[in-house]
Amino acid sequence: MGAPPAASLRPLERSRLYEDVGERLAEFVRESDMAPGAQFPTERDLARQLHVSRTSVRQSFVVLQALGFVDVRHGEGVFLRRTRGFGDSLTKLLERRRRLPDVLEAREALEVKLAELAAANRGTDDLSAMNSAVARMGAEISTGGVGTEGDAAFHHAIALAARNEILLHLIEAMAEVIQESRIESLSEPGRPLRSLEAHRRILAAIESRNREGAAEAMRQHLRVVADVSLLRWQPEPSDDVDAGD
């Protein structure tokens, strides 16, 4: 890998916490136009250019791995896993982490019932909308996307098919935070295809008017959606003093 841009890997002006190192690494990712799978400079090189200890660099990578942004492969190096959300401040990540469990619980409470009602009340046009959404998600994934647009369209089609205006209003009021949870989940490696298959199972149950099956398929799907790196990460306090190597 060539010499890194000077702007992002300029020395830090004072002893900083691991999140500051992470923010500088995020600048490096943007300035270098790194793509998922690309390798970072060595721990030693990063420590030298940032004027921090290798321990600080290592700690930052541990956090970034827990958040799902990098893969640390022992004996090989550190590789970029995904760029979406990389560079968000620790405060912003902590706020998203704080509200995400509530969002996921609300989604399960509402969307399991919506799936059940959709199985009872869906019409031909509803099934067409769901099938189109599944096809759209598959097309997004096949071209390298994660399928967020098709995913959103599928869940919206189910909400419409339920024929319950109050539940529809509630789920639409949550659109912004649901989209946040959608992106977080679909950014997990291997998750887009797994979600696509879950959508097909939900659709099959709705099409056959299997209310219990649709509800259970949606419940299982949303519990997979809830398994994200951000919630597995346990923040730990960091020392202000940056010891030498």
Long-range contacts (C-beta under 8 A, 24 or more apart in sequence): 1-39, 1-41, 4-28, 4-32, 4-41, 4-45, 4-49, 5-31, 5-32, 7-31, 8-32, 9-41, 9-46, 9-49, 9-50, 10-49, 10-50, 11-49, 11-50, 11-51, 12-50, 12-51, 12-52, 15-52, 15-240, 15-241, 15-242, 16-52, 16-56, 16-242, 17-238, 17-240, 18-56, 18-59, 18-60, 18-63, 18-238, 19-60, 19-63, 19-89, 19-90, 19-238, 21-50, 21-52, 21-56, 21-57, 21-59, 21-60, 22-60, 22-63, 22-64, 22-90, 23-87, 23-89, 24-50, 25-60, 25-64, 26-86, 26-87, 27-87, 29-80, 29-83, 29-86, 29-87, 30-87, 34-80, 34-83, 35-80, 35-83, 36-80, 36-81, 36-82, 36-83, 37-79, 37-80, 38-79, 38-80, 39-77, 39-78, 39-79, 39-80, 40-70, 40-77, 40-78, 40-79, 40-80, 42-77, 43-78, 47-245, 52-242, 53-242, 53-243, 53-244, 53-245, 54-245, 55-242, 55-243, 55-245, 56-242, 59-238, 63-233, 66-229, 66-232, 66-233, 66-234, 67-93, 67-229, 67-230, 67-233, 68-187, 68-188, 68-189, 68-228, 68-229, 68-230, 81-189, 82-187, 82-189, 84-183, 84-187, 85-183, 85-184, 85-187, 90-235, 93-230, 94-235, 96-180, 96-184, 96-230, 97-230, 97-231, 97-233, 99-177, 100-180, 100-181, 100-184, 100-228, 100-230, 100-231, 101-226, 101-231, 103-174, 103-177, 103-178, 103-180, 103-181, 104-181, 104-222, 104-225, 104-226, 106-174, 107-174, 107-178, 107-181, 107-222, 107-225, 108-219, 108-222, 108-223, 108-226, 110-167, 110-170, 110-171, 110-174, 111-155, 111-158, 111-159, 111-171, 111-218, 111-222, 112-215, 112-218, 112-219, 112-222, 113-162, 113-167, 113-215, 114-158, 114-159, 114-162, 114-164, 114-167, 114-171, 114-218, 115-158, 115-162, 115-202, 115-205, 115-206, 115-214, 115-215, 115-217, 115-218, 116-211, 116-212, 116-214, 116-215, 116-218, 117-161, 117-162, 117-163, 117-164, 117-167, 117-211, 118-158, 118-159, 118-161, 118-162, 118-206, 118-214, 119-205, 119-206, 119-208, 119-209, 119-210, 119-211, 119-213, 119-214, 119-215, 120-209, 120-211, 121-161, 121-162, 121-163, 122-161, 122-206, 122-207, 122-209, 123-161, 126-157, 126-160, 126-161, 127-203, 127-206, 127-207, 129-153, 129-157, 129-160, 129-161, 130-154, 130-157, 130-158, 130-161, 130-203, 130-206, 131-203, 133-157, 133-199, 134-196, 134-199, 134-200, 134-203, 137-192, 137-195, 137-196, 137-199, 138-196, 140-192, 141-192, 141-193, 141-196, 145-192, 146-183, 146-186, 146-187, 146-191, 146-192, 147-186, 147-192, 147-195, 147-196, 148-179, 148-182, 148-183, 148-186, 151-182, 151-186, 151-195, 151-199, 152-179, 152-182, 154-199, 154-203, 158-202, 158-206, 158-218, 161-206, 181-225, 182-225, 184-228, 184-230, 185-224, 185-225, 185-226, 185-227, 185-228, 188-227, 188-228, 188-229, 191-224, 194-224, 195-221, 195-224, 195-225, 198-224
